[in-house]
Amino acid sequence: MFKRGFKRCDDRRFARGDWVGMRHGGFRHSMRGGGGRLFDHGDLRLVILQLIADKPRYGYEIIKAIEERLAGTYSPSPGVVYPTLTMLEELGYATVSASEGAKRLYAITAEGRAFLDTNRAAVEAIFARIDEISAAQGGGPAPQILRAWHNLKLALRMRVARGPLSETQIQAIVDALDAAVAAVERS
């Protein structure tokens, strides 16, 4: 279902390699020549499994790690990552431990490592394609800048959603944004 005012592209289209940079209507055609796939069926499962093999991670950390590796051009949705993590757990490839409230920490199992080893050539090919996209983006913006950018957008959305702003509040927000713009332009 589409929300008014926002274009949406699901992860299947990205998996086919049709579009890169799918946030809020900011679509750009794939850098791989337009028709090739970045992720074939099951590739995201291997990417996630490799990431938790590198170190145990929370779902959000997995999303951010993929986004950083793709130089900010793609961020998998929680609606794709969390079901994949559940599937990996059900297959016996990952274990989950609860920590920090409701957050779940995912780690690889011995069966998961064996599955990765069996599919090592595919994993290396997937990460080579990811590195190719990242290099084509010139490495993309620094992850810290992406994080701060998204935090600012979220803070603005949340504040506006809380209700009407007074003229004083509006001016304070405008002044803060103008100061940030000036600081960015000076850097």
N, CA and C of each residue as an Amber inpcrd file, in Angstrom:
protein
   561
   0.8400000  -1.1750000   0.0000000   0.0000000   0.0000000   0.0000000
   0.8870000   1.2410000   0.0000000   0.5240000   2.2380000  -0.7870000
   1.3120000   3.4540000  -0.9100000   0.7780000   4.5190000   0.0200000
   1.6800000   5.2380000   0.6590000   1.2860000   6.3790000   1.4670000
   1.2830000   7.6010000   0.5780000   0.3260000   8.4670000   0.7970000
   0.2300000   9.6800000  -0.0060000   1.5010000  10.5080000   0.1530000
   2.0290000  10.9630000  -0.9630000   3.1840000  11.8470000  -0.9430000
   4.5270000  11.1420000  -0.9770000   4.5320000   9.8200000  -0.8770000
   5.7940000   9.1070000  -0.8890000   5.7780000   8.0610000  -1.9850000
   6.8640000   7.9930000  -2.7270000   7.0370000   6.9120000  -3.6870000
   7.6420000   5.7590000  -2.9080000   7.3470000   4.5660000  -3.3140000
   7.8620000   3.4150000  -2.6030000   8.3620000   2.3920000  -3.6050000
   9.4330000   1.7470000  -3.2500000   9.9490000   0.6750000  -4.0800000
  10.2940000  -0.4650000  -3.1490000   9.7570000  -1.6330000  -3.3930000
   9.9990000  -2.7190000  -2.4550000  11.3630000  -3.3640000  -2.6950000
  11.7580000  -4.1860000  -1.7440000  13.0790000  -4.8020000  -1.7910000
  13.2140000  -5.8310000  -2.9130000  12.0910000  -6.3360000  -3.4270000
  12.1890000  -7.2650000  -4.5640000  12.7410000  -6.5430000  -5.7830000
  12.3010000  -5.3030000  -6.0020000  12.8050000  -4.5500000  -7.1410000
  14.3000000  -4.3030000  -6.9620000  14.7160000  -3.9710000  -5.7380000
  16.1390000  -3.7710000  -5.4950000  16.8960000  -5.0700000  -5.7170000
  16.3360000  -6.1670000  -5.2270000  17.0180000  -7.4480000  -5.3690000
  17.2380000  -7.8000000  -6.8300000  16.3280000  -7.3570000  -7.7030000
  16.5250000  -7.5900000  -9.1340000  17.5880000  -6.6740000  -9.7130000
  18.0080000  -5.6610000  -8.9560000  19.0190000  -4.7510000  -9.4580000
  18.4430000  -3.6230000 -10.2820000  17.0940000  -3.4580000 -10.2570000
  16.4680000  -2.4490000 -11.1010000  16.7280000  -1.0330000 -10.6050000
  16.8150000  -0.8440000  -9.3150000  16.9320000   0.5020000  -8.7620000
  17.8900000   0.5050000  -7.5930000  18.6100000   1.6020000  -7.4660000
  19.4970000   1.8080000  -6.3290000  19.1950000   3.1910000  -5.7910000
  19.2500000   3.3890000  -4.5000000  18.9870000   4.6830000  -3.9080000
  17.4910000   4.9260000  -3.8270000  16.7650000   4.0520000  -3.1500000
  15.3260000   4.0540000  -3.2050000  14.6230000   4.8370000  -2.1210000
  15.2370000   5.7680000  -1.4840000  14.5640000   6.4450000  -0.3970000
  13.7430000   7.6240000  -0.8620000  12.5130000   7.6650000  -0.4530000
  11.6120000   8.8030000  -0.6380000  11.6830000   9.3640000  -2.0520000
  11.5620000   8.5110000  -3.0290000  11.5070000   8.9580000  -4.4090000
  12.8600000   9.2610000  -5.0110000  13.9500000   9.0420000  -4.2950000
  15.2710000   9.3470000  -4.8200000  15.8340000   8.1870000  -5.5940000
  15.1540000   7.7740000  -6.6350000  15.5500000   6.5820000  -7.3660000
  16.6290000   6.8830000  -8.3930000  17.6010000   5.9920000  -8.4730000
  18.6140000   6.0540000  -9.5250000  18.7300000   4.6510000 -10.0770000
  18.9210000   4.5670000 -11.3680000  19.0430000   3.2490000 -11.9810000
  20.3200000   2.5760000 -11.5160000  20.2920000   1.2700000 -11.4720000
  21.4170000   0.4690000 -10.9980000  22.7000000   0.8150000 -11.7330000
  23.8120000   0.7720000 -11.0020000  25.1030000   1.0660000 -11.6010000
  25.6570000  -0.1210000 -12.3660000  25.0040000  -1.2310000 -12.2770000
  25.5200000  -2.4170000 -12.9260000  25.0080000  -2.5340000 -14.3470000
  24.5550000  -1.4170000 -14.9340000  24.1430000  -1.4580000 -16.3180000
  22.6510000  -1.6050000 -16.5050000  21.8950000  -1.6160000 -15.4390000
  20.4590000  -1.5430000 -15.5760000  19.7140000  -2.8400000 -15.4300000
  20.2330000  -3.9550000 -15.8700000  19.4100000  -5.1410000 -15.8140000
  19.9040000  -6.1880000 -14.8540000  21.1720000  -6.0960000 -14.4380000
  21.7310000  -7.1220000 -13.5860000  21.1880000  -7.0670000 -12.1790000
  21.3010000  -8.1840000 -11.5120000  20.8210000  -8.2620000 -10.1420000
  21.9580000  -7.9840000  -9.1840000  21.6450000  -7.2790000  -8.1110000
  22.6030000  -7.1650000  -7.0270000  22.4420000  -8.3730000  -6.1180000
  21.2100000  -8.6390000  -5.7050000  20.9160000  -9.7880000  -4.8430000
  20.0270000 -10.7580000  -5.5880000  20.5290000 -11.9570000  -5.8260000
  19.6930000 -13.0250000  -6.3460000  18.9220000 -13.6200000  -5.1720000
  18.0340000 -14.5420000  -5.4690000  17.2500000 -15.1930000  -4.4210000
  18.1960000 -15.8400000  -3.4020000  18.0230000 -15.4970000  -2.1470000
  18.8240000 -16.0760000  -1.0800000  20.0940000 -15.3130000  -0.7560000
  20.4680000 -14.3290000  -1.5830000  21.7030000 -13.5900000  -1.3480000
  21.6560000 -12.7710000  -0.0610000  20.5250000 -12.1330000   0.2140000
  20.4290000 -11.3250000   1.4180000  20.6100000 -12.2000000   2.6560000
  20.1140000 -13.4210000   2.5840000  20.3010000 -14.3720000   3.6830000
  21.7910000 -14.6100000   3.9190000  22.5620000 -14.7710000   2.8360000
  24.0000000 -14.9870000   2.9740000  24.7080000 -13.7470000   3.5020000
  24.2790000 -12.5700000   3.0530000  24.8770000 -11.3200000   3.5320000
  24.6590000 -11.1920000   5.0370000  23.4280000 -11.3950000   5.4710000
  23.1010000 -11.2700000   6.8980000  23.8580000 -12.3160000   7.7020000
  23.9200000 -13.5290000   7.2050000  24.6430000 -14.5820000   7.9140000
  26.1260000 -14.2480000   8.0390000  26.7320000 -13.7060000   6.9770000
  28.1400000 -13.3030000   7.0410000  28.3370000 -12.1760000   8.0550000
  27.4100000 -11.2220000   8.0850000  27.5350000 -10.1110000   9.0340000
  27.4750000 -10.5960000  10.4730000  26.6030000 -11.5620000  10.7710000
  26.5590000 -12.0610000  12.1520000  27.6930000 -13.0400000  12.4240000
  28.2960000 -13.5830000  11.3580000  29.4940000 -14.4080000  11.5450000
  30.6760000 -13.5190000  11.9300000  30.7120000 -12.2970000  11.3540000
  31.7810000 -11.3560000  11.6880000  31.7180000 -10.9650000  13.1580000
  30.4970000 -10.7160000  13.6330000  30.2710000 -10.4260000  15.0570000
  28.7770000 -10.4790000  15.3200000  28.3730000 -10.8910000  16.5170000
  26.9430000 -10.8840000  16.8440000  26.3870000  -9.4650000  16.7030000
  25.1660000  -9.3620000  16.1750000  24.5750000  -8.0500000  15.9030000
  23.0820000  -8.0650000  16.2040000  22.5890000  -6.8630000  16.4770000
  21.1540000  -6.6260000  16.5660000  20.6400000  -6.3810000  15.1530000
  19.3400000  -6.5470000  14.9390000  18.7450000  -6.3260000  13.6250000
  19.0520000  -4.9490000  13.0650000  18.9240000  -3.9350000  13.9150000
  19.1920000  -2.5650000  13.4680000  20.6460000  -2.4190000  13.0150000
  21.5760000  -3.0630000  13.7290000  22.9910000  -3.0040000  13.3370000
  23.2140000  -3.6600000  11.9730000  22.4580000  -4.7060000  11.6810000
  22.5690000  -5.3760000  10.3900000  22.0990000  -4.4400000   9.2800000
  20.9650000  -3.7850000   9.4990000  20.4420000  -2.8380000   8.5140000
  21.4720000  -1.7470000   8.2490000  22.0330000  -1.1870000   9.3040000
  23.0080000  -0.1010000   9.1590000  24.2920000  -0.5940000   8.4960000
  24.7240000  -1.8110000   8.8090000  25.9470000  -2.3510000   8.1990000
  25.7740000  -2.5110000   6.6860000  24.6100000  -2.9890000   6.2610000
  24.3520000  -3.1330000   4.8240000  24.3080000  -1.7660000   4.1620000
  23.6270000  -0.8220000   4.8100000  23.5450000   0.5370000   4.2720000
  24.9420000   1.1500000   4.1270000  25.7890000   0.9820000   5.1380000
  27.1400000   1.5370000   5.0760000  27.9590000   0.8760000   3.9850000
  27.8350000  -0.4580000   3.8450000  28.6060000  -1.1590000   2.8120000
  28.1880000  -0.7410000   1.4130000  26.9290000  -0.3260000   1.2620000
  26.4340000   0.1220000  -0.0430000  26.4710000   1.6380000  -0.1620000
  27.3130000   2.2790000   0.6250000  27.5610000   3.7230000   0.5630000
  26.2820000   4.5430000   0.6390000  25.3220000   4.0410000   1.4200000
  24.0970000   4.7930000   1.6180000  23.1010000   4.7200000   0.4880000
  23.3820000   3.9290000  -0.5570000  22.4720000   3.8590000  -1.6980000
  21.2760000   2.9610000  -1.4390000  21.3710000   2.0870000  -0.4400000
  20.2850000   1.1710000  -0.1360000  20.3250000   0.8150000   1.3310000
  19.1510000   0.7720000   1.9270000  18.9990000   0.3290000   3.2990000
  17.8590000  -0.6710000   3.3090000  18.1360000  -1.9280000   3.6390000
  17.0540000  -2.9130000   3.6230000  16.0210000  -2.5730000   4.6940000
  14.7740000  -2.8430000   4.3940000  13.7110000  -2.5250000   5.3450000
  13.6970000  -3.5560000   6.4680000  13.2380000  -3.1390000   7.6390000
  13.0700000  -4.1060000   8.7320000  12.1350000  -5.2480000   8.3240000
  11.1860000  -4.9680000   7.4360000  10.2480000  -5.9820000   6.9700000
  10.8850000  -7.0650000   6.1310000  12.1290000  -6.8670000   5.7280000
  12.8810000  -7.8930000   5.0020000  13.9250000  -8.5170000   5.9210000
  14.5960000  -7.6910000   6.7210000  15.6920000  -8.1770000   7.5580000
  15.1930000  -9.0750000   8.6900000  14.1750000  -8.6380000   9.4240000
  13.7420000  -9.4210000  10.5820000  13.1500000 -10.7750000  10.2030000
  12.3360000 -10.8770000   9.1460000  11.8960000 -12.2190000   8.7380000
  13.0560000 -13.1120000   8.2900000  14.0730000 -12.5120000   7.6690000
  15.2500000 -13.2920000   7.2650000  15.9810000 -13.8030000   8.4970000
  16.1090000 -12.9610000   9.5130000  16.7420000 -13.3940000  10.7610000
  15.9470000 -14.5220000  11.4130000  14.6290000 -14.4170000  11.4020000
  13.7790000 -15.4730000  11.9660000  13.9810000 -16.7700000  11.1900000
  14.0540000 -16.6740000   9.8580000  14.2790000 -17.8560000   9.0360000
  15.6360000 -18.4910000   9.3640000  16.6780000 -17.6560000   9.5100000
  18.0040000 -18.1850000   9.8450000  17.9760000 -18.9030000  11.1950000
  17.2160000 -18.3420000  12.1250000  17.0790000 -18.9850000  13.4350000
  16.3530000 -20.3240000  13.2910000  15.2650000 -20.3580000  12.5300000
  14.4910000 -21.5890000  12.3410000  15.2920000 -22.6640000  11.6180000
  16.1850000 -22.2470000  10.7150000  17.0420000 -23.2030000  10.0020000
  18.1860000 -23.7160000  10.8860000  18.3690000 -23.0980000  12.0390000
  19.4580000 -23.4950000  12.9320000  20.7790000 -22.8250000  12.6080000
  20.7580000 -21.7850000  11.7620000  21.9700000 -21.0820000  11.3630000
  22.3090000 -19.9200000  12.2850000  21.3550000 -19.4740000  13.0760000
  21.5730000 -18.3420000  13.9770000  20.8980000 -18.6290000  15.3120000
  21.4680000 -18.0550000  16.3480000  20.8510000 -18.1040000  17.6680000
  20.5210000 -16.6800000  18.0850000  19.5870000 -16.5820000  19.0060000
  19.1420000 -15.2710000  19.4630000  19.2270000 -15.2320000  20.9690000
  19.7440000 -14.1280000  21.4600000  19.7240000 -13.9040000  22.9040000
  19.1060000 -12.5340000  23.1440000  18.2370000 -12.4890000  24.1250000
  17.5990000 -11.2100000  24.4570000  18.5450000 -10.4200000  25.3470000
  18.6710000  -9.1600000  25.0300000  19.4680000  -8.2720000  25.8640000
  19.0240000  -6.8510000  25.5970000  19.2830000  -5.9610000  26.5160000
  18.8870000  -4.5610000  26.3870000  17.4040000  -4.4410000  26.0700000
  16.5680000  -4.9260000  26.9650000  15.1250000  -4.8140000  26.7790000
  14.6250000  -5.7910000  25.7390000  13.8910000  -5.2790000  24.7610000
  13.2950000  -6.1320000  23.7280000  14.2590000  -6.4380000  22.5880000
  15.4210000  -5.8050000  22.5770000  16.3750000  -6.0360000  21.4900000
  16.8730000  -7.4710000  21.5320000  17.0750000  -8.0280000  20.3420000
  17.5380000  -9.4110000  20.2280000  18.8900000  -9.4260000  19.5320000
  19.8530000 -10.0870000  20.1370000  21.2080000 -10.1920000  19.5980000
  21.3290000 -11.5070000  18.8330000  21.7220000 -11.4150000  17.5660000
  21.8320000 -12.5910000  16.7040000  23.2940000 -12.9890000  16.5540000
  23.5480000 -14.2920000  16.6450000  24.8970000 -14.8360000  16.4750000
  24.7970000 -16.0750000  15.5910000  25.8960000 -16.3990000  14.9430000
  25.9120000 -17.5600000  14.0440000  26.1350000 -18.8390000  14.8450000
  25.5900000 -19.9460000  14.3520000  25.7910000 -21.2580000  14.9640000
  26.8270000 -22.0310000  14.1380000  27.1970000 -23.1900000  14.6320000
  28.1220000 -24.0570000  13.8880000  27.5010000 -24.4580000  12.5460000
  26.1920000 -24.7290000  12.5420000  25.5110000 -25.0690000  11.2940000
  25.5390000 -23.8830000  10.3270000  25.3920000 -22.6880000  10.8720000
  25.4470000 -21.4890000  10.0470000  26.8220000 -21.2990000   9.4240000
  27.8680000 -21.5400000  10.2150000  29.2350000 -21.4400000   9.6840000
  29.4720000 -22.4710000   8.5810000  28.9650000 -23.6730000   8.7820000
  29.1130000 -24.7190000   7.7580000  28.3870000 -24.3150000   6.4780000
  27.1800000 -23.7360000   6.6260000  26.4260000 -23.2680000   5.4610000
  27.1880000 -22.1650000   4.7270000  27.7690000 -21.2220000   5.4910000
  28.5810000 -20.1620000   4.8660000  29.7830000 -20.7550000   4.1360000
  30.4520000 -21.7020000   4.7740000  31.6300000 -22.3240000   4.1420000
  31.2420000 -23.0280000   2.8380000  30.0980000 -23.7040000   2.8560000
  29.6220000 -24.3910000   1.6570000  29.3340000 -23.4010000   0.5420000
  28.9030000 -22.2010000   0.9180000  28.5220000 -21.1740000  -0.0580000
  29.5500000 -20.0420000  -0.1450000  30.8060000 -20.3250000   0.2050000
  31.8450000 -19.2940000   0.2680000  32.0070000 -18.5430000  -1.0540000
  31.9880000 -19.2300000  -2.1710000  32.1600000 -18.5590000  -3.4730000
  31.0180000 -17.5690000  -3.7210000  29.8050000 -17.9530000  -3.3920000
  28.6550000 -17.0570000  -3.5740000  28.7590000 -15.8460000  -2.6490000
  29.1690000 -16.0730000  -1.4050000  29.3100000 -14.9740000  -0.4400000
  30.3520000 -13.9770000  -0.9450000  31.4860000 -14.4820000  -1.4070000
  32.5370000 -13.5960000  -1.9070000  32.0740000 -12.8130000  -3.1310000
  31.3010000 -13.4380000  -4.0070000  30.7870000 -12.7470000  -5.1940000
  29.7940000 -11.6480000  -4.8030000  28.9460000 -11.9340000  -3.8380000
  27.9680000 -10.9280000  -3.3810000  28.6940000  -9.7250000  -2.8030000
  29.6640000  -9.9630000  -1.9290000  30.3790000  -8.8570000  -1.3020000
  31.2500000  -8.1050000  -2.3120000  31.7100000  -8.7880000  -3.3520000
  32.4400000  -8.0910000  -4.4250000  31.5120000  -7.1270000  -5.1500000
  30.2690000  -7.5550000  -5.4130000  29.2970000  -6.6510000  -6.0540000
  28.9650000  -5.4750000  -5.1500000  28.8320000  -5.7430000  -3.8650000
  28.5580000  -4.6660000  -2.9000000  29.7160000  -3.6680000  -2.9020000
  30.9430000  -4.1760000  -2.8800000  32.1200000  -3.2950000  -2.9020000
  32.1850000  -2.4930000  -4.1930000  31.7790000  -3.1010000  -5.3050000
  31.7670000  -2.4100000  -6.6000000  30.7960000  -1.2250000  -6.5620000
  29.6410000  -1.4290000  -6.0070000  28.6580000  -0.3380000  -5.9050000
  29.1770000   0.7550000  -4.9860000  29.7550000   0.3640000  -3.8710000
  30.2970000   1.3510000  -2.9400000  31.4000000   2.1690000  -3.5920000
  32.2850000   1.5050000  -4.3420000  33.3740000   2.2150000  -5.0270000
  32.8300000   3.1490000  -6.0990000  31.7750000   2.7110000  -6.8040000
  31.1840000   3.5520000  -7.8430000  30.5510000   4.8060000  -7.2540000
  30.1860000   4.7310000  -5.9950000  29.6150000   5.8870000  -5.2990000
  30.7110000   6.7570000  -4.7010000  31.9660000   6.3920000  -4.9430000
  33.0690000   7.1480000  -4.3550000  33.1350000   6.9330000  -2.8570000
  32.6530000   5.7880000  -2.4020000  32.6320000   5.5040000  -0.9810000
  31.4140000   6.0890000  -0.3040000  30.7160000   6.9910000  -0.9760000
  29.5120000   7.5900000  -0.4030000  29.8280000   8.5010000   0.7540000
  28.8030000   9.1130000   1.2870000  29.0260000   9.9840000   2.4330000
  29.4550000   9.1730000   3.6390000  30.1570000   9.8200000   4.5390000
  30.5990000   9.1460000   5.7590000  29.3760000   8.6360000   6.5160000
  29.4590000   7.4330000   7.0810000  28.3120000   6.8880000   7.8230000
  27.8510000   7.8090000   8.9590000  28.7890000   8.5260000   9.5630000
  28.4140000   9.4390000  10.6430000  27.5090000  10.5510000  10.1220000
  27.7930000  11.0160000   8.8970000  26.9650000  12.0680000   8.3090000
  25.5770000  11.5190000   7.9970000  25.5140000  10.3000000   7.4420000
  24.2150000   9.6870000   7.1690000  23.4040000   9.5450000   8.4490000
  24.0420000   9.0830000   9.5160000  23.3510000   8.9120000  10.7890000
  22.8090000  10.2330000  11.2890000  23.6410000  11.2730000  11.2760000
  23.2060000  12.5820000  11.7590000  22.0850000  13.1370000  10.8840000
  22.1880000  12.9440000   9.5900000  21.1770000  13.4140000   8.6550000
  19.8260000  12.7660000   8.9560000  19.8380000  11.4410000   9.1350000
  18.5970000  10.7360000   9.4310000  18.0530000  11.1120000  10.8070000
  18.9350000  11.3170000  11.7660000  18.4850000  11.7460000  13.0950000
  17.7990000  13.1050000  13.0220000  18.3420000  14.0210000  12.2280000
  17.7290000  15.3430000  12.0800000  16.3460000  15.2210000  11.4500000
  16.2390000  14.4300000  10.3840000  14.9290000  14.2600000   9.7340000
  13.9120000  13.6680000  10.7160000  14.3360000  12.6790000  11.4840000
  13.4440000  12.0500000  12.4420000  13.0260000  13.0320000  13.5370000
  13.9810000  13.7930000  14.0420000  13.6610000  14.7680000  15.0900000
  12.6540000  15.7980000  14.5850000  12.8270000  16.2690000  13.3660000
  11.8800000  17.2330000  12.7960000  10.4920000  16.6190000  12.6280000
  10.4380000  15.4030000  12.1020000   9.1450000  14.7370000  11.9260000
   8.4340000  14.5380000  13.2600000   9.1910000  14.0840000  14.2470000
   8.5910000  13.8250000  15.5580000   8.0950000  15.1130000  16.2070000
   8.8640000  16.1900000  16.0800000   8.4380000  17.4470000  16.6850000
   7.1990000  17.9980000  16.0050000   7.1530000  17.9430000  14.6900000
   5.9890000  18.4380000  13.9570000   4.7610000  17.5820000  14.2690000
   4.9520000  16.2810000  14.4430000   3.8380000  15.3810000  14.7260000
   3.2370000  15.6110000  16.1140000   3.9940000  16.1970000  17.0220000
   3.4870000  16.4360000  18.3860000   2.4090000  17.5030000  18.4290000
   2.2940000  18.2890000  17.4150000   1.2380000  19.2870000  17.4280000
   1.7150000  20.6390000  16.9530000   0.8170000  21.5990000  16.9780000
   1.1300000  22.9340000  16.4530000   2.3150000  23.5780000  17.1800000
   3.0560000  24.3560000  16.4240000   4.2110000  25.0790000  16.9570000
   3.8530000  26.5480000  17.1110000   4.3620000  27.1410000  18.1640000
   4.1800000  28.5830000  18.3330000   5.1690000  29.3020000  17.4170000
   4.9740000  30.5830000  17.2160000   5.9080000  31.3710000  16.3990000
   7.3120000  31.3110000  16.9880000   7.4220000  31.3350000  18.3040000
   8.7310000  31.2660000  18.9620000   9.4050000  29.9170000  18.6690000
   8.6500000  28.8210000  18.7410000   9.2000000  27.4960000  18.4650000
   9.6060000  27.3730000  16.9930000   8.7710000  27.8910000  16.1220000
   9.0970000  27.8510000  14.6890000  10.3970000  28.5990000  14.4340000
  10.5300000  29.7740000  14.9930000  11.7380000  30.5750000  14.7800000
  12.9660000  29.8880000  15.3540000  12.8180000  29.2390000  16.5170000
  13.9500000  28.5210000  17.1290000  14.4160000  27.3780000  16.2170000
  13.4710000  26.6490000  15.6480000  13.8240000  25.5480000  14.7440000
  14.4850000  26.0810000  13.4800000  13.9070000  27.1300000  12.9060000
  14.4830000  27.7340000  11.6990000  15.8990000  28.2370000  11.9780000
  16.1050000  28.8970000  13.1140000  17.4360000  29.3970000  13.4720000
  18.4380000  28.2490000  13.6090000  18.0090000  27.1540000  14.2570000
  18.8910000  25.9950000  14.4310000  19.2610000  25.3840000  13.0780000
  18.2740000  25.2660000  12.1820000  18.5490000  24.7090000  10.8570000
  19.4480000  25.6270000  10.0360000  19.1820000  26.9320000  10.0960000
  20.0340000  27.8930000   9.3760000  21.4670000  27.8560000   9.8940000
  21.6290000  27.7230000  11.2100000  22.9790000  27.6300000  11.7980000
  23.6780000  26.3580000  11.3120000  22.9230000  25.2570000  11.2420000
  23.5090000  24.0030000  10.7470000  23.9350000  24.1190000   9.2900000
  23.0890000  24.7620000   8.4830000  23.4200000  24.9790000   7.0640000
  24.6930000  25.7930000   6.9460000  24.8040000  26.8690000   7.7170000
  26.0010000  27.7180000   7.6650000  27.2380000  26.9200000   8.0760000
  27.1190000  26.0990000   9.1090000  28.2560000  25.3000000   9.5720000
  28.6780000  24.2820000   8.5070000  27.7210000  23.6690000   7.8290000
  28.0230000  22.6930000   6.7730000  28.7200000  23.3880000   5.6030000
  28.2180000  24.5620000   5.2270000  28.8120000  25.2950000   4.1190000
  30.2370000  25.7430000   4.4300000  30.5280000  26.0240000   5.7030000
  31.8900000  26.4320000   6.0990000  32.8640000  25.2640000   6.1070000
  32.3580000  24.0360000   6.2520000  33.2860000  22.9010000   6.3560000
  33.8370000  22.4780000   5.0340000
